Amino acid sequence: MKITFFSDIRSKIYIIILSFFSAWSQAQNINLDSIKINVQNENSEFYYEKLIYKFKFDPTSLSDEEVKNLYYGKNFSKYRTYFFDPDYLDFMKSISQKNWKKTINYGEKYLVKDPTNTEVLTYILLAYEKKDKEAPNYGLYAAQSKTLLNYIMQNGDGKTKETAFKVNSVGEVYLIAGILGKNIRTFKRTSTMQKDGTIDEFSKGDEKIYFKVFENIENFTKP
């Protein structure tokens, strides 16, 4: 896909989503071991299926603690996807072709498998903006995207490795950077592997921005 195309539509996306951000706050540690226990325990208030149900029908009712377990608990649930998922690839292709009807269809199909993917939610918002802003799903996806992105950006500032923005996919790295007005495709990228994911440092002159991606090698291979 051409960088120039995505540069062209990024501004449209950010106009849509920037309007609903809350103020950002200090970064917090994400304890994946604790989250794994929470989301896999059927008796826990943070059991993943309970959180997904609330997210699908009333995302604004989720507490910060519920959002944390929902978003970062994905990789411990049945909703973990892999990088070369054909529905995801079809979705991204439809965006490059500006086929908004297919973008909605492929995106909604993919969200069945990966309902908390903020990149997909945001591009679907763009597609609905182009096709049918009055559709009921437009408001739902806006609320879902707001809920997740607010939490991510309230719990990181990207200024250091310790306070890196913490996301679940590489696509979401570029989404968050774009929200911040950073075209990190023009930055130098340095990656450091860790036990639970990768720290990506993007640098350009004296400017640096850090992301932590909670993905492992299994995400790049078909289940």
Disulfide bonds with the S-S distance in Angstrom:
none
